[in-house]
Each structure stands twice: as C-alpha cells, then as structure tokens.
Amino acid sequence: MSFSWKENLPEELKEKVTKVEKMIQPRIEEIDEQVLYNQQRVLDLFRKHHVGEEDLVPSTGYGYDDIGRDKIEDIYADYFKTDDALVRPQFGSGTHAITVGLFSMLRPGDTLYYLTGTPYDTIQEVIGLAGNKPGNMKEWGINFKTTELTDDGQVDYEKARKDLQDKSIKVVAIQRSLGYATRKTFTMDKIKKMLKFIKEVRPDVNIFIDNCYGEFSECEEPTFYGADMMAGSLYKNAGAGLVKGGAFLVGRQDLIDGAGSRLTVPGAGKGEGATWGYLRDIYQGFFMAPHTTGEAQKGMVFTAALLEEMGMQVSPKWSDPRSDIVQTVTFGKPDPMVKFCAAIQHYSPMNSFVDPIPYHQDGYEDEVVMASGSFVEGSTIELSSDGPLRDPYMLYIQGGLSYAHDKIAITHAVEETFYK
C-alpha cells in the first residue's frame, strides 16, 4: 500500500506540485551541499573548543566566570572569523542587538550612514525617522544619512562616493535582508563589493552589518571580508528554532568590548550577564543552525516555484541565488494576501485555529498582517509570513524548521487561496 500527502489535493494542484518537486531537485541538492560545508565548520569548532556537559551549566546573578557563555562566544567568533562575540539572552531581539552595536560606536554629532537605503521599520524608530519614542538617535544628537538604492534595487555607488565625503560619518551600515522593501536580498557577492567600496572610499569608518535572516544561508559571511561588527538574532537562523530568546554581535575586539559596556555597564562589560537556562539551547541551536537554515531555504525554493506555477510574482525566483530565508510574493491587493497568510496560520503546529487580523504593531508604520504558529514567539526561522497592508501588498514568507512542513503548509495555502 502506498501513501501520499497529496492524496486529497485538487488534481490540477497535485500535478503542479509533482512538476515543481522534479523541477527544483537540482537546486535542493545544491543547498544540501551548502549545509554539509557549513555543518562541517560548526562541528570542527565544537571539537576544537572541547565542548562538554559542563559548558551547558547556566549561571545566575551577575554571571561572573560563566565558562559555557565564554566558550560559545569563542565559537561564534571563530565561525564568523572575528576577534570576539557577544552572545546573550539579555538581547530582546535582533533590533536590540543592532541598537546596542550602533549606539556603542556613535556619539552626539556623529552620523550613521546606510549604504543600502532606508532601513526597515523597527530601525527607523531607533534612528528617529519614524515615531517619536524617547531615547532614539535623533534625541541623542546622532545624525542619519543614506543613499537610496537605484530603481532596480542596487547600490548607487556614484552617489554614495559623494555622500561618504561627509567626515561626520563614523559608521556605515549594510542591511543584508530586505525588511519590508521590495528589493532583493543582497548576496555575498554583492556585499563583498560593498565592503571593498567602503574601505576604498572611507577606510576610517566602522562597517556594521545587519545580518538578520542571513547566517548559514551561504558558505561565506560578511565578516570574512572585513566587516567590523555584525548582528543577528538567536531566534532566527543561528538558534535553529531551539533558542527561546536573545541575539548576538560579532566583530573587532574593541567594538565588542564597547558593545558589552553598552549592554551591561562600563567596567563589568561582557564579563557580566547570567545565562540562566539558555546555554544548552544556544549550543544545540548553533550546532543545528546549518541544517535548519538549509531546510528553510529548501522550503522557500519550493514556495517560489509553486507560486510561479500559479502565475504569481515572486522574489527571489526558485532558481535564483539565495542569501537569506525570506521569500516574497506580490498579491497586488489586500484580500488574497490576508487569505494566504491565514492559510499558513491554519497549517501551523501552534494556534492553527486562529485567523490573523491586520493590526497596528509597535515599531511599524502601517497595519501588518502576521501568521506565526511557532513554538518560539516571533521565531522567523520557523515558518511564518507577514507584511504591511500597503501597495503592492507583498507578503514576506520565511523560515520552516522542516522542508516537509513548508511543502505541506504552502501547498494547502495555495489550495485555500486559489482553489476555494
């Protein structure tokens, strides 16, 4: 007797799924090779640093002499080829880590410059471009400049060269993933070009990378090519769906020291900060990260291919290079966008009985619709989707702890949206 998960699908959809599975197989195999390469690097570091059961024992209180915390930070620094790392549950989010990193490098009168256009919504709040919350950079007298991207979503190098002549610019930031923009995620090849350009024009500045959604999605990372500091989230790629909170910074020794003082207090710096019950998850999450990121990428390749078969506009296309775990699909109007998002919620392991309703969320300018039936709240390495209700009504789908879950959920989302 044979069994098939496609058994109850409409015949036309069943044929499309079968076609897609065969079509994308070479791309799936490429991702498997990437996973093997990254997994080997992680495994070698666990062996090099002699990770043992004693490293998983958490600290409390001040967190002084936490050997497990210190060792995982050494592993992070080694993996990303940096001097040091700050890997902490005290970070509330990736945005928090980015904020700590940027504030630790900037002083009143300095200018933060984004090479990759206006950053996404939550960072706009931090800078003071949107909202008017206390403690933003504008209130502290820190200035902001950016060179907007070209119409095709690329860095405008000619204008950036002129803009970078401003000597008040102390930090140049690169946002790898797209946030709620309509551009493509920047691949490592493009980021390498950006890094080379900045070092040529302004070798005196610190280069900061917002790497959220990007870790393990290629075989190289921005810090391999001279980025001075980089941030990521522990409940995205690097935590593999196991870590329940926190984020990380990696980078140059003096910059990580400064970030440690900003996160805790000058004097104690990164020597303080208890790990409570997080260490086992942080270690295991990092070990599983290459595999889980690969599963998410395979799921997004399938998503792109099936939605292309349905005639939808997607980015990246299934055959395009990928540099994160995000897939966009443009609906052009709100109703099908909300319907598709709801279907993803209905085929999630948690809160499958819930209907997502667009609402105004702190940190975002427009109403946002979100589906996230995840075990860790906001864990976008788990399958989720969200997007602002504004033209062109683009839904941002990301993650998936398993390729199998992504295939099932996305297929039924297509069924609910286009066949019912």
Disulfide bonds with the S-S distance in Angstrom:
none
